[in-house]
Amino acid sequence: MIGSTAPTCTYNECKGCKFKCRAEQIPVDGNDPIHSAYHYKCMCHR
């Protein structure tokens, strides 16, 4: 699989997380999210 797999989050990125932590796509340009490139950020989910 190339390109479509989300990166795994490290322990440090999820530090303080009491809930499920996963990588989510975040638009680099928040003003134009549809045409923007994306990067991954680890987020906590309840």
mmCIF file of the N, C-alpha and C atoms, coordinates in Angstrom:
data_MODEL
# 
_entry.id   MODEL 
# 
loop_
_atom_site.group_PDB 
_atom_site.id 
_atom_site.type_symbol 
_atom_site.label_atom_id 
_atom_site.label_alt_id 
_atom_site.label_comp_id 
_atom_site.label_asym_id 
_atom_site.label_entity_id 
_atom_site.label_seq_id 
_atom_site.pdbx_PDB_ins_code 
_atom_site.Cartn_x 
_atom_site.Cartn_y 
_atom_site.Cartn_z 
_atom_site.occupancy 
_atom_site.B_iso_or_equiv 
_atom_site.pdbx_formal_charge 
_atom_site.auth_seq_id 
_atom_site.auth_comp_id 
_atom_site.auth_asym_id 
_atom_site.auth_atom_id 
_atom_site.pdbx_PDB_model_num 
ATOM 1   N N  . MET A 1 1  ? 0.850   -1.194 0.000  1.00 0.00 ? 1  MET A N  1 
ATOM 2   C CA . MET A 1 1  ? 0.000   0.000  0.000  1.00 0.00 ? 1  MET A CA 1 
ATOM 3   C C  . MET A 1 1  ? 0.881   1.239  0.000  1.00 0.00 ? 1  MET A C  1 
ATOM 4   N N  . ILE A 1 2  ? 0.620   2.117  -0.936 1.00 0.00 ? 2  ILE A N  1 
ATOM 5   C CA . ILE A 1 2  ? 1.412   3.343  -1.026 1.00 0.00 ? 2  ILE A CA 1 
ATOM 6   C C  . ILE A 1 2  ? 0.478   4.550  -0.991 1.00 0.00 ? 2  ILE A C  1 
ATOM 7   N N  . GLY A 1 3  ? 0.824   5.507  -0.156 1.00 0.00 ? 3  GLY A N  1 
ATOM 8   C CA . GLY A 1 3  ? 0.135   6.795  -0.189 1.00 0.00 ? 3  GLY A CA 1 
ATOM 9   C C  . GLY A 1 3  ? -1.116  6.902  0.671  1.00 0.00 ? 3  GLY A C  1 
ATOM 10  N N  . SER A 1 4  ? -1.861  5.812  0.820  1.00 0.00 ? 4  SER A N  1 
ATOM 11  C CA . SER A 1 4  ? -3.154  5.954  1.480  1.00 0.00 ? 4  SER A CA 1 
ATOM 12  C C  . SER A 1 4  ? -3.110  5.600  2.964  1.00 0.00 ? 4  SER A C  1 
ATOM 13  N N  . THR A 1 5  ? -1.977  5.059  3.427  1.00 0.00 ? 5  THR A N  1 
ATOM 14  C CA . THR A 1 5  ? -1.930  4.650  4.825  1.00 0.00 ? 5  THR A CA 1 
ATOM 15  C C  . THR A 1 5  ? -1.542  5.821  5.719  1.00 0.00 ? 5  THR A C  1 
ATOM 16  N N  . ALA A 1 6  ? -2.280  6.008  6.782  1.00 0.00 ? 6  ALA A N  1 
ATOM 17  C CA . ALA A 1 6  ? -1.970  7.074  7.725  1.00 0.00 ? 6  ALA A CA 1 
ATOM 18  C C  . ALA A 1 6  ? -0.789  6.651  8.584  1.00 0.00 ? 6  ALA A C  1 
ATOM 19  N N  . PRO A 1 7  ? 0.058   7.600  8.958  1.00 0.00 ? 7  PRO A N  1 
ATOM 20  C CA . PRO A 1 7  ? 1.194   7.257  9.808  1.00 0.00 ? 7  PRO A CA 1 
ATOM 21  C C  . PRO A 1 7  ? 0.720   6.859  11.204 1.00 0.00 ? 7  PRO A C  1 
ATOM 22  N N  . THR A 1 8  ? 1.494   6.033  11.858 1.00 0.00 ? 8  THR A N  1 
ATOM 23  C CA . THR A 1 8  ? 1.148   5.672  13.223 1.00 0.00 ? 8  THR A CA 1 
ATOM 24  C C  . THR A 1 8  ? 1.644   6.764  14.158 1.00 0.00 ? 8  THR A C  1 
ATOM 25  N N  . CYS A 1 9  ? 0.916   6.983  15.221 1.00 0.00 ? 9  CYS A N  1 
ATOM 26  C CA . CYS A 1 9  ? 1.285   8.020  16.175 1.00 0.00 ? 9  CYS A CA 1 
ATOM 27  C C  . CYS A 1 9  ? 2.246   7.454  17.208 1.00 0.00 ? 9  CYS A C  1 
ATOM 28  N N  . THR A 1 10 ? 3.239   8.233  17.543 1.00 0.00 ? 10 THR A N  1 
ATOM 29  C CA . THR A 1 10 ? 4.198   7.793  18.546 1.00 0.00 ? 10 THR A CA 1 
ATOM 30  C C  . THR A 1 10 ? 3.645   8.049  19.939 1.00 0.00 ? 10 THR A C  1 
ATOM 31  N N  . TYR A 1 11 ? 4.276   7.457  20.924 1.00 0.00 ? 11 TYR A N  1 
ATOM 32  C CA . TYR A 1 11 ? 3.831   7.643  22.312 1.00 0.00 ? 11 TYR A CA 1 
ATOM 33  C C  . TYR A 1 11 ? 3.886   9.118  22.690 1.00 0.00 ? 11 TYR A C  1 
ATOM 34  N N  . ASN A 1 12 ? 4.942   9.812  22.291 1.00 0.00 ? 12 ASN A N  1 
ATOM 35  C CA . ASN A 1 12 ? 5.093   11.227 22.651 1.00 0.00 ? 12 ASN A CA 1 
ATOM 36  C C  . ASN A 1 12 ? 3.991   12.086 22.045 1.00 0.00 ? 12 ASN A C  1 
ATOM 37  N N  . GLU A 1 13 ? 3.592   11.765 20.809 1.00 0.00 ? 13 GLU A N  1 
ATOM 38  C CA . GLU A 1 13 ? 2.547   12.546 20.153 1.00 0.00 ? 13 GLU A CA 1 
ATOM 39  C C  . GLU A 1 13 ? 1.208   12.363 20.862 1.00 0.00 ? 13 GLU A C  1 
ATOM 40  N N  . CYS A 1 14 ? 1.048   11.222 21.511 1.00 0.00 ? 14 CYS A N  1 
ATOM 41  C CA . CYS A 1 14 ? -0.215  10.916 22.179 1.00 0.00 ? 14 CYS A CA 1 
ATOM 42  C C  . CYS A 1 14 ? -0.109  11.069 23.682 1.00 0.00 ? 14 CYS A C  1 
ATOM 43  N N  . LYS A 1 15 ? 0.953   11.707 24.134 1.00 0.00 ? 15 LYS A N  1 
ATOM 44  C CA . LYS A 1 15 ? 1.182   11.872 25.558 1.00 0.00 ? 15 LYS A CA 1 
ATOM 45  C C  . LYS A 1 15 ? 0.022   12.633 26.190 1.00 0.00 ? 15 LYS A C  1 
ATOM 46  N N  . GLY A 1 16 ? -0.461  12.141 27.304 1.00 0.00 ? 16 GLY A N  1 
ATOM 47  C CA . GLY A 1 16 ? -1.581  12.788 27.966 1.00 0.00 ? 16 GLY A CA 1 
ATOM 48  C C  . GLY A 1 16 ? -2.929  12.346 27.426 1.00 0.00 ? 16 GLY A C  1 
ATOM 49  N N  . CYS A 1 17 ? -2.922  11.493 26.410 1.00 0.00 ? 17 CYS A N  1 
ATOM 50  C CA . CYS A 1 17 ? -4.156  10.982 25.827 1.00 0.00 ? 17 CYS A CA 1 
ATOM 51  C C  . CYS A 1 17 ? -4.726  9.889  26.710 1.00 0.00 ? 17 CYS A C  1 
ATOM 52  N N  . LYS A 1 18 ? -5.954  10.072 27.135 1.00 0.00 ? 18 LYS A N  1 
ATOM 53  C CA . LYS A 1 18 ? -6.615  8.986  27.854 1.00 0.00 ? 18 LYS A CA 1 
ATOM 54  C C  . LYS A 1 18 ? -7.555  8.242  26.921 1.00 0.00 ? 18 LYS A C  1 
ATOM 55  N N  . PHE A 1 19 ? -7.664  8.718  25.702 1.00 0.00 ? 19 PHE A N  1 
ATOM 56  C CA . PHE A 1 19 ? -8.589  8.143  24.736 1.00 0.00 ? 19 PHE A CA 1 
ATOM 57  C C  . PHE A 1 19 ? -7.831  7.701  23.496 1.00 0.00 ? 19 PHE A C  1 
ATOM 58  N N  . LYS A 1 20 ? -8.554  7.148  22.576 1.00 0.00 ? 20 LYS A N  1 
ATOM 59  C CA . LYS A 1 20 ? -7.949  6.649  21.344 1.00 0.00 ? 20 LYS A CA 1 
ATOM 60  C C  . LYS A 1 20 ? -7.257  7.784  20.596 1.00 0.00 ? 20 LYS A C  1 
ATOM 61  N N  . CYS A 1 21 ? -6.044  7.519  20.194 1.00 0.00 ? 21 CYS A N  1 
ATOM 62  C CA . CYS A 1 21 ? -5.259  8.518  19.470 1.00 0.00 ? 21 CYS A CA 1 
ATOM 63  C C  . CYS A 1 21 ? -5.029  8.018  18.056 1.00 0.00 ? 21 CYS A C  1 
ATOM 64  N N  . ARG A 1 22 ? -5.303  8.864  17.061 1.00 0.00 ? 22 ARG A N  1 
ATOM 65  C CA . ARG A 1 22 ? -5.042  8.447  15.685 1.00 0.00 ? 22 ARG A CA 1 
ATOM 66  C C  . ARG A 1 22 ? -4.642  9.643  14.838 1.00 0.00 ? 22 ARG A C  1 
ATOM 67  N N  . ALA A 1 23 ? -3.976  9.353  13.730 1.00 0.00 ? 23 ALA A N  1 
ATOM 68  C CA . ALA A 1 23 ? -3.538  10.405 12.822 1.00 0.00 ? 23 ALA A CA 1 
ATOM 69  C C  . ALA A 1 23 ? -4.717  10.848 11.965 1.00 0.00 ? 23 ALA A C  1 
ATOM 70  N N  . GLU A 1 24 ? -4.873  12.150 11.821 1.00 0.00 ? 24 GLU A N  1 
ATOM 71  C CA . GLU A 1 24 ? -5.922  12.690 10.970 1.00 0.00 ? 24 GLU A CA 1 
ATOM 72  C C  . GLU A 1 24 ? -5.317  13.636 9.954  1.00 0.00 ? 24 GLU A C  1 
ATOM 73  N N  . GLN A 1 25 ? -5.976  13.721 8.797  1.00 0.00 ? 25 GLN A N  1 
ATOM 74  C CA . GLN A 1 25 ? -5.517  14.655 7.771  1.00 0.00 ? 25 GLN A CA 1 
ATOM 75  C C  . GLN A 1 25 ? -5.963  16.057 8.144  1.00 0.00 ? 25 GLN A C  1 
ATOM 76  N N  . ILE A 1 26 ? -5.008  16.972 8.185  1.00 0.00 ? 26 ILE A N  1 
ATOM 77  C CA . ILE A 1 26 ? -5.303  18.370 8.479  1.00 0.00 ? 26 ILE A CA 1 
ATOM 78  C C  . ILE A 1 26 ? -4.862  19.197 7.275  1.00 0.00 ? 26 ILE A C  1 
ATOM 79  N N  . PRO A 1 27 ? -5.751  20.036 6.719  1.00 0.00 ? 27 PRO A N  1 
ATOM 80  C CA . PRO A 1 27 ? -5.334  20.866 5.582  1.00 0.00 ? 27 PRO A CA 1 
ATOM 81  C C  . PRO A 1 27 ? -4.263  21.867 5.997  1.00 0.00 ? 27 PRO A C  1 
ATOM 82  N N  . VAL A 1 28 ? -3.227  21.989 5.167  1.00 0.00 ? 28 VAL A N  1 
ATOM 83  C CA . VAL A 1 28 ? -2.154  22.940 5.451  1.00 0.00 ? 28 VAL A CA 1 
ATOM 84  C C  . VAL A 1 28 ? -2.709  24.366 5.384  1.00 0.00 ? 28 VAL A C  1 
ATOM 85  N N  . ASP A 1 29 ? -3.564  24.624 4.382  1.00 0.00 ? 29 ASP A N  1 
ATOM 86  C CA . ASP A 1 29 ? -4.182  25.940 4.242  1.00 0.00 ? 29 ASP A CA 1 
ATOM 87  C C  . ASP A 1 29 ? -5.618  25.873 4.749  1.00 0.00 ? 29 ASP A C  1 
ATOM 88  N N  . GLY A 1 30 ? -5.841  26.343 5.957  1.00 0.00 ? 30 GLY A N  1 
ATOM 89  C CA . GLY A 1 30 ? -7.168  26.279 6.547  1.00 0.00 ? 30 GLY A CA 1 
ATOM 90  C C  . GLY A 1 30 ? -8.191  27.149 5.837  1.00 0.00 ? 30 GLY A C  1 
ATOM 91  N N  . ASN A 1 31 ? -7.720  28.153 5.081  1.00 0.00 ? 31 ASN A N  1 
ATOM 92  C CA . ASN A 1 31 ? -8.631  29.045 4.375  1.00 0.00 ? 31 ASN A CA 1 
ATOM 93  C C  . ASN A 1 31 ? -9.164  28.418 3.095  1.00 0.00 ? 31 ASN A C  1 
ATOM 94  N N  . ASP A 1 32 ? -8.445  27.421 2.580  1.00 0.00 ? 32 ASP A N  1 
ATOM 95  C CA . ASP A 1 32 ? -8.858  26.766 1.335  1.00 0.00 ? 32 ASP A CA 1 
ATOM 96  C C  . ASP A 1 32 ? -8.628  25.263 1.460  1.00 0.00 ? 32 ASP A C  1 
ATOM 97  N N  . PRO A 1 33 ? -9.370  24.610 2.353  1.00 0.00 ? 33 PRO A N  1 
ATOM 98  C CA . PRO A 1 33 ? -9.077  23.208 2.669  1.00 0.00 ? 33 PRO A CA 1 
ATOM 99  C C  . PRO A 1 33 ? -9.289  22.249 1.509  1.00 0.00 ? 33 PRO A C  1 
ATOM 100 N N  . ILE A 1 34 ? -10.182 22.599 0.578  1.00 0.00 ? 34 ILE A N  1 
ATOM 101 C CA . ILE A 1 34 ? -10.474 21.683 -0.528 1.00 0.00 ? 34 ILE A CA 1 
ATOM 102 C C  . ILE A 1 34 ? -9.281  21.564 -1.467 1.00 0.00 ? 34 ILE A C  1 
ATOM 103 N N  . HIS A 1 35 ? -8.606  22.679 -1.724 1.00 0.00 ? 35 HIS A N  1 
ATOM 104 C CA . HIS A 1 35 ? -7.487  22.670 -2.665 1.00 0.00 ? 35 HIS A CA 1 
ATOM 105 C C  . HIS A 1 35 ? -6.134  22.579 -1.973 1.00 0.00 ? 35 HIS A C  1 
ATOM 106 N N  . SER A 1 36 ? -6.162  22.551 -0.664 1.00 0.00 ? 36 SER A N  1 
ATOM 107 C CA . SER A 1 36 ? -4.918  22.560 0.096  1.00 0.00 ? 36 SER A CA 1 
ATOM 108 C C  . SER A 1 36 ? -4.261  21.190 0.118  1.00 0.00 ? 36 SER A C  1 
ATOM 109 N N  . ALA A 1 37 ? -2.961  21.189 0.307  1.00 0.00 ? 37 ALA A N  1 
ATOM 110 C CA . ALA A 1 37 ? -2.253  19.950 0.624  1.00 0.00 ? 37 ALA A CA 1 
ATOM 111 C C  . ALA A 1 37 ? -2.604  19.570 2.057  1.00 0.00 ? 37 ALA A C  1 
ATOM 112 N N  . TYR A 1 38 ? -2.321  18.333 2.398  1.00 0.00 ? 38 TYR A N  1 
ATOM 113 C CA . TYR A 1 38 ? -2.635  17.862 3.744  1.00 0.00 ? 38 TYR A CA 1 
ATOM 114 C C  . TYR A 1 38 ? -1.394  17.374 4.449  1.00 0.00 ? 38 TYR A C  1 
ATOM 115 N N  . HIS A 1 39 ? -1.400  17.529 5.759  1.00 0.00 ? 39 HIS A N  1 
ATOM 116 C CA . HIS A 1 39 ? -0.396  16.848 6.570  1.00 0.00 ? 39 HIS A CA 1 
ATOM 117 C C  . HIS A 1 39 ? -1.138  16.095 7.665  1.00 0.00 ? 39 HIS A C  1 
ATOM 118 N N  . TYR A 1 40 ? -0.429  15.224 8.337  1.00 0.00 ? 40 TYR A N  1 
ATOM 119 C CA . TYR A 1 40 ? -1.069  14.412 9.367  1.00 0.00 ? 40 TYR A CA 1 
ATOM 120 C C  . TYR A 1 40 ? -0.742  14.946 10.750 1.00 0.00 ? 40 TYR A C  1 
ATOM 121 N N  . LYS A 1 41 ? -1.738  14.929 11.603 1.00 0.00 ? 41 LYS A N  1 
ATOM 122 C CA . LYS A 1 41 ? -1.549  15.344 12.984 1.00 0.00 ? 41 LYS A CA 1 
ATOM 123 C C  . LYS A 1 41 ? -2.250  14.322 13.867 1.00 0.00 ? 41 LYS A C  1 
ATOM 124 N N  . CYS A 1 42 ? -1.615  13.977 14.963 1.00 0.00 ? 42 CYS A N  1 
ATOM 125 C CA . CYS A 1 42 ? -2.216  12.996 15.857 1.00 0.00 ? 42 CYS A CA 1 
ATOM 126 C C  . CYS A 1 42 ? -3.217  13.679 16.776 1.00 0.00 ? 42 CYS A C  1 
ATOM 127 N N  . MET A 1 43 ? -4.428  13.139 16.813 1.00 0.00 ? 43 MET A N  1 
ATOM 128 C CA . MET A 1 43 ? -5.506  13.728 17.586 1.00 0.00 ? 43 MET A CA 1 
ATOM 129 C C  . MET A 1 43 ? -6.060  12.704 18.566 1.00 0.00 ? 43 MET A C  1 
ATOM 130 N N  . CYS A 1 44 ? -6.541  13.202 19.705 1.00 0.00 ? 44 CYS A N  1 
ATOM 131 C CA . CYS A 1 44 ? -7.178  12.323 20.687 1.00 0.00 ? 44 CYS A CA 1 
ATOM 132 C C  . CYS A 1 44 ? -8.678  12.276 20.422 1.00 0.00 ? 44 CYS A C  1 
ATOM 133 N N  . HIS A 1 45 ? -9.248  11.088 20.558 1.00 0.00 ? 45 HIS A N  1 
ATOM 134 C CA . HIS A 1 45 ? -10.686 10.933 20.350 1.00 0.00 ? 45 HIS A CA 1 
ATOM 135 C C  . HIS A 1 45 ? -11.313 10.305 21.574 1.00 0.00 ? 45 HIS A C  1 
ATOM 136 N N  . ARG A 1 46 ? -12.450 10.830 21.978 1.00 0.00 ? 46 ARG A N  1 
ATOM 137 C CA . ARG A 1 46 ? -13.146 10.280 23.136 1.00 0.00 ? 46 ARG A CA 1 
ATOM 138 C C  . ARG A 1 46 ? -13.924 9.039  22.748 1.00 0.00 ? 46 ARG A C  1 
# 
